[in-house]
Amino acid sequence: MAGFEQKWKEYKRLRNTFLLILLGGVPIFALGAVLSEKLFHTTAPASVIAMVWFAAFFFNGVRLQLWRCPRCGEWFSGTWWYNTSFLARRCVHCGLPKYQE
């Protein structure tokens, strides 16, 4: 059962990283645009920041969506056609409640 605890910590880390990237995007864009305009008189560096943010958002989002249930090993939040994302309260395959040991 100790394996479940480690897996749930991994899930929380993935979820928190995803939310941090999601919520941090707008302030980072704004700061990047202002600084690049002041320093370089162009917003091109802000576009690069936006592309890096989008890549990080996409990569972490996919990892979170494809996270596997500690009990059954299937995708925790969905199937190939249905996904409840990080809002899932239990595994859609075996019914393991979120964060249960």
Backbone as JSON, one array per atom type, in Angstrom:
{
  "sequence": "MAGFEQKWKEYKRLRNTFLLILLGGVPIFALGAVLSEKLFHTTAPASVIAMVWFAAFFFNGVRLQLWRCPRCGEWFSGTWWYNTSFLARRCVHCGLPKYQE",
  "N": [[0.8, -1.2, 0.0], [2.11, 1.16, 0.38], [3.01, 2.03, -2.04], [0.86, 3.32, -3.23], [0.69, 5.74, -1.85], [3.0, 7.1, -2.68], [2.46, 7.3, -5.41], [0.19, 8.96, -5.35], [1.35, 11.29, -4.39], [2.95, 11.91, -6.56], [0.93, 12.41, -8.43], [-0.3, 14.7, -7.27], [1.83, 16.5, -7.47], [2.09, 16.7, -10.26], [-0.48, 17.78, -10.87], [-0.41, 20.22, -9.43], [1.75, 21.5, -10.67], [0.7, 21.78, -13.25], [-1.48, 23.52, -12.73], [-0.11, 25.74, -11.75], [1.36, 26.51, -14.01], [-0.78, 27.07, -15.72], [-2.17, 29.21, -14.37], [-0.11, 31.01, -14.07], [0.47, 31.97, -16.55], [-0.68, 34.4, -17.72], [0.32, 36.6, -16.05], [3.07, 36.22, -16.55], [3.21, 36.55, -19.33], [2.44, 39.27, -19.5], [4.45, 40.59, -18.0], [6.71, 39.79, -19.48], [6.12, 40.99, -21.97], [6.08, 43.74, -21.32], [8.71, 44.13, -20.32], [10.26, 43.3, -22.56], [9.47, 45.2, -24.42], [10.37, 47.57, -23.23], [13.16, 47.07, -22.99], [14.07, 46.06, -25.51], [12.54, 47.26, -27.43], [10.62, 45.92, -28.87], [8.15, 43.32, -29.22], [8.84, 40.73, -29.71], [10.42, 38.93, -28.06], [8.48, 38.37, -26.14], [6.71, 36.82, -27.57], [8.22, 34.52, -27.91], [8.36, 33.73, -25.25], [5.65, 33.15, -24.91], [5.36, 30.94, -26.63], [7.03, 29.06, -25.37], [5.69, 28.85, -22.94], [3.24, 27.76, -23.85], [4.12, 25.27, -24.82], [5.05, 24.08, -22.44], [2.65, 24.05, -20.99], [1.05, 22.37, -22.61], [2.58, 19.95, -22.59], [2.65, 19.28, -19.81], [-0.11, 19.13, -19.36], [-0.87, 16.94, -20.95], [0.59, 14.9, -19.68], [-0.71, 14.9, -17.2], [-3.31, 14.16, -17.97], [-2.88, 11.57, -18.87], [-2.09, 10.18, -16.66], [-1.67, 7.3, -14.65], [-3.81, 5.04, -12.89], [-3.17, 4.01, -9.55], [-4.08, 1.54, -8.68], [-5.34, -0.09, -10.81], [-3.85, 0.5, -13.08], [-4.75, 1.66, -15.41], [-5.66, 4.63, -17.36], [-6.34, 7.2, -15.14], [-8.31, 9.23, -15.22], [-9.82, 8.94, -17.53], [-10.86, 7.53, -20.74], [-10.13, 6.53, -24.11], [-11.97, 8.05, -25.45], [-13.31, 9.62, -23.63], [-12.9, 11.91, -21.02], [-12.36, 13.16, -17.78], [-10.51, 14.81, -16.8], [-8.4, 16.53, -14.41], [-10.4, 16.83, -12.64], [-11.65, 14.53, -11.98], [-13.07, 12.38, -9.58], [-12.77, 9.8, -8.92], [-11.25, 6.76, -10.13], [-12.03, 6.06, -13.47], [-12.13, 3.51, -14.36], [-11.68, 1.43, -12.35], [-12.81, 2.51, -10.09], [-11.41, 3.51, -7.9], [-11.23, 5.78, -5.3], [-10.06, 9.16, -5.4], [-6.94, 9.86, -3.95], [-7.06, 7.79, -2.11], [-5.64, 5.37, 0.02]],
  "CA": [[0.0, 0.0, 0.0], [2.97, 2.33, 0.4], [3.14, 2.48, -3.41], [-0.23, 4.25, -3.53], [1.02, 7.06, -1.3], [4.0, 7.71, -3.56], [1.77, 7.63, -6.66], [-0.67, 10.13, -5.13], [2.24, 12.46, -4.31], [3.31, 12.21, -7.94], [-0.25, 13.02, -9.05], [-0.45, 16.07, -6.74], [2.89, 17.32, -8.04], [1.69, 16.97, -11.65], [-1.64, 18.67, -10.86], [0.01, 21.55, -8.97], [2.57, 22.08, -11.73], [-0.23, 22.17, -14.31], [-2.23, 24.71, -12.31], [0.84, 26.86, -11.68], [1.62, 26.95, -15.39], [-2.03, 27.65, -16.23], [-2.46, 30.51, -13.75], [1.04, 31.9, -14.19], [0.66, 32.39, -17.93], [-1.02, 35.81, -17.98], [1.32, 37.51, -15.48], [4.36, 36.06, -17.22], [3.08, 37.23, -20.63], [2.42, 40.73, -19.29], [5.79, 41.0, -17.59], [7.6, 39.61, -20.63], [5.83, 42.0, -22.99], [6.53, 45.05, -20.84], [10.18, 44.16, -20.27], [10.83, 43.25, -23.9], [9.21, 46.49, -25.07], [11.27, 48.57, -22.62], [14.57, 46.77, -23.23], [14.41, 45.78, -26.91], [11.62, 48.02, -28.29], [9.86, 44.97, -29.68], [7.49, 42.3, -28.39], [9.23, 39.4, -30.19], [10.75, 38.02, -26.96], [7.23, 37.95, -25.49], [6.19, 35.72, -28.39], [9.01, 33.33, -27.55], [7.87, 33.33, -23.92], [4.34, 32.54, -25.11], [5.54, 29.61, -27.21], [7.58, 28.19, -24.33], [4.59, 28.6, -22.0], [2.29, 26.84, -24.46], [4.73, 23.94, -24.86], [5.03, 23.55, -21.07], [1.25, 23.8, -20.67], [0.63, 21.19, -23.36], [3.31, 18.79, -22.11], [2.16, 18.92, -18.48], [-1.51, 18.74, -19.47], [-0.92, 15.56, -21.46], [1.05, 14.01, -18.61], [-1.77, 14.82, -16.19], [-4.42, 13.4, -18.54], [-2.5, 10.17, -19.06], [-1.61, 9.61, -15.4], [-2.26, 5.98, -14.47], [-4.37, 4.68, -11.58], [-2.26, 3.15, -8.79], [-4.64, 0.2, -8.48], [-5.57, -0.9, -12.02], [-2.87, 0.82, -14.11], [-5.37, 2.34, -16.56], [-5.73, 6.08, -17.2], [-7.2, 7.46, -13.99], [-9.44, 10.15, -15.45], [-10.54, 8.81, -18.78], [-10.63, 6.51, -21.75], [-9.7, 7.17, -25.35], [-13.02, 8.93, -25.96], [-13.96, 10.34, -22.52], [-11.9, 12.29, -20.02], [-12.84, 14.14, -16.82], [-9.35, 15.6, -16.44], [-8.02, 16.47, -13.0], [-11.62, 16.96, -11.83], [-12.16, 13.19, -11.67], [-13.04, 12.07, -8.15], [-12.38, 8.4, -8.79], [-10.8, 6.14, -11.38], [-13.17, 5.73, -14.3], [-12.07, 2.08, -14.68], [-11.85, 0.54, -11.19], [-13.56, 3.21, -9.06], [-10.58, 3.92, -6.76], [-11.4, 7.21, -5.0], [-8.84, 9.96, -5.44], [-6.12, 9.97, -2.75], [-7.26, 6.67, -1.18], [-4.46, 4.53, 0.2]],
  "C": [[0.85, 1.27, 0.0], [3.16, 2.89, -1.01], [2.06, 3.47, -3.8], [0.13, 5.65, -3.05], [2.01, 7.8, -2.19], [3.35, 8.13, -4.89], [0.88, 8.86, -6.5], [0.17, 11.4, -4.99], [2.67, 12.89, -5.71], [2.15, 12.91, -8.65], [-0.43, 14.46, -8.58], [0.6, 17.0, -7.31], [2.55, 17.68, -9.49], [0.54, 17.98, -11.71], [-1.23, 20.09, -10.47], [0.88, 22.25, -10.01], [1.7, 22.58, -12.87], [-0.97, 23.44, -13.95], [-1.33, 25.93, -12.22], [1.14, 27.41, -13.06], [0.38, 27.64, -15.96], [-2.26, 29.06, -15.68], [-1.32, 31.51, -13.88], [1.23, 32.46, -15.58], [0.44, 33.87, -18.17], [-0.01, 36.77, -17.33], [2.69, 37.41, -16.16], [4.33, 36.72, -18.59], [3.18, 38.74, -20.46], [3.81, 41.25, -18.93], [6.77, 40.89, -18.75], [7.38, 40.66, -21.71], [6.32, 43.38, -22.58], [8.05, 45.14, -20.85], [10.79, 44.13, -21.67], [10.6, 44.55, -24.66], [10.16, 47.56, -24.53], [12.73, 48.33, -23.01], [14.93, 46.69, -24.71], [13.55, 46.54, -27.91], [10.9, 47.12, -29.29], [9.2, 43.95, -28.74], [7.84, 40.88, -28.84], [9.64, 38.47, -29.05], [9.5, 37.54, -26.19], [6.58, 36.82, -26.27], [6.92, 34.42, -28.1], [8.57, 32.82, -26.19], [6.52, 32.63, -24.05], [4.46, 31.13, -25.69], [6.09, 28.62, -26.19], [6.5, 27.86, -23.31], [3.61, 27.59, -22.59], [2.84, 25.42, -24.5], [4.71, 23.3, -23.47], [3.6, 23.21, -20.64], [0.76, 22.53, -21.33], [1.27, 19.93, -22.8], [2.79, 18.34, -20.74], [0.69, 18.51, -18.5], [-1.67, 17.31, -19.96], [-0.48, 14.59, -20.39], [-0.01, 13.83, -17.53], [-2.94, 13.99, -16.7], [-4.12, 11.91, -18.62], [-1.96, 9.51, -17.8], [-2.38, 8.32, -15.1], [-2.7, 5.74, -13.03], [-3.4, 3.77, -10.84], [-2.78, 1.72, -8.65], [-4.68, -0.62, -9.77], [-4.57, -0.61, -13.14], [-3.44, 1.47, -15.36], [-5.32, 3.86, -16.32], [-6.74, 6.4, -16.11], [-8.46, 8.23, -14.38], [-10.19, 9.93, -16.75], [-10.21, 7.58, -19.6], [-10.19, 7.22, -23.01], [-10.73, 8.17, -25.86], [-13.64, 9.82, -24.9], [-12.91, 10.67, -21.47], [-12.48, 13.37, -19.11], [-11.71, 15.0, -16.27], [-9.01, 15.48, -14.96], [-9.22, 16.67, -12.08], [-12.21, 15.61, -11.45], [-12.02, 12.91, -10.17], [-12.65, 10.63, -7.89], [-11.96, 7.88, -10.15], [-12.02, 5.74, -12.19], [-13.2, 4.25, -14.66], [-12.39, 1.21, -13.46], [-12.58, 1.2, -10.03], [-12.74, 3.62, -7.85], [-10.77, 5.41, -6.5], [-10.03, 7.92, -4.99], [-8.23, 10.06, -4.06], [-6.35, 8.85, -1.74], [-6.0, 5.82, -1.14], [-4.76, 3.12, -0.16]]
}
